[in-house]
Amino acid sequence: MKAVPAWLSYSVYRVLLFAVPLAILLALQITWWIAALVAALIGVCLSYLFLRRPRERVALGLYQARHPAQETPHPDAESEDASIDRAAGDALQRERQGE
């Protein structure tokens, strides 16, 4: 059986941390929009306190999706970078000598 994706479990926890306080507040016959605001505040606070690990797993998954692991760099990349740095250093030195 496949493991549940981190984003799915985190989303379910977040919905539950909003829905349970909302249901309790509505059962206490508090006005719906006040109950929704208070439930949202409660949900944010509880998720900040108790969902650190799932939130970090989701963030890591998003980061890895946006920045896939690069393959080995091109063999000439290091020498090209060194040449560019050397040329920039030479240009800066000539500019300083000209002042």
RAHU-V96859 format. One record per residue. N is the residue number from 1. SS is DSSP state (H for helix, E for strand, L for the rest). PSI is psi in degrees with one decimal (none if undefined). D_FIRST is the distance of its C-alpha to the first C-alpha in Angstrom with 1 decimal. Layout:
# RAHU-V96859
[[N:SS:PSI:D_FIRST] [N:SS:PSI:D_FIRST]]
This chain:
# RAHU-V96859
[[1:L:138.6:0.0] [2:L:149.2:3.8] [3:L:150.2:6.6] [4:L:133.3:9.3] [5:L:146.7:12.2] [6:H:-39.2:15.2] [7:H:-32.5:17.6] [8:H:-46.2:15.8] [9:H:-39.9:15.6] [10:H:-41.4:19.2] [11:H:-41.0:20.4] [12:H:-43.7:19.3] [13:H:-43.9:21.0] [14:H:-41.7:24.0] [15:H:-42.7:24.4] [16:H:-38.7:24.2] [17:H:-14.8:26.8] [18:H:-43.7:29.0] [19:H:-38.7:28.5] [20:H:-51.7:29.1] [21:H:-35.2:32.4] [22:H:-44.7:33.4] [23:H:-40.7:32.9] [24:H:-44.7:34.9] [25:H:-38.5:37.6] [26:H:-33.6:37.9] [27:H:-28.1:38.1] [28:L:4.8:41.0] [29:L:42.6:42.6] [30:L:145.1:42.8] [31:L:138.0:43.5] [32:H:-40.2:40.4] [33:H:-32.7:41.0] [34:H:-42.2:41.9] [35:H:-39.9:38.8] [36:H:-43.2:36.6] [37:H:-45.8:38.3] [38:H:-40.9:38.1] [39:H:-37.8:34.4] [40:H:-43.8:33.7] [41:H:-43.5:35.7] [42:H:-44.3:33.9] [43:H:-41.8:30.5] [44:H:-45.5:31.5] [45:H:-45.3:33.0] [46:H:-38.2:30.1] [47:H:-35.0:27.5] [48:H:-39.2:29.9] [49:H:-41.5:30.1] [50:H:-9.7:26.6] [51:L:35.2:24.2] [52:H:-49.2:25.5] [53:H:-47.1:22.4] [54:H:-36.5:20.1] [55:H:-39.8:23.1] [56:H:-37.4:23.5] [57:H:-40.7:20.0] [58:H:-42.9:20.5] [59:H:-40.5:23.9] [60:H:-41.2:22.8] [61:H:-40.5:20.3] [62:H:-41.6:23.2] [63:H:-44.2:25.6] [64:H:-31.6:23.5] [65:H:-36.5:23.1] [66:H:-26.6:26.9] [67:L:77.3:27.9] [68:L:150.1:25.9] [69:L:126.2:26.7] [70:L:147.7:29.9] [71:L:-179.7:30.6] [72:L:140.5:33.5] [73:L:159.1:36.7] [74:L:141.3:39.4] [75:L:-30.5:41.8] [76:L:-2.8:44.7] [77:H:-41.5:43.1] [78:H:-42.0:44.4] [79:H:-34.7:47.9] [80:H:-42.1:48.0] [81:H:-40.7:47.0] [82:H:-39.6:49.8] [83:H:-42.4:52.3] [84:H:-42.9:51.5] [85:H:-39.9:51.9] [86:H:-43.3:55.1] [87:H:-39.9:56.5] [88:H:-39.3:55.7] [89:H:-40.7:57.4] [90:H:-41.8:60.4] [91:H:-40.1:60.7] [92:H:-39.5:60.6] [93:H:-41.1:63.2] [94:H:-37.1:65.5] [95:H:-40.6:65.2] [96:H:-36.0:66.1] [97:H:-29.2:69.1] [98:H:-17.3:70.3] [99:L:none:70.5]]
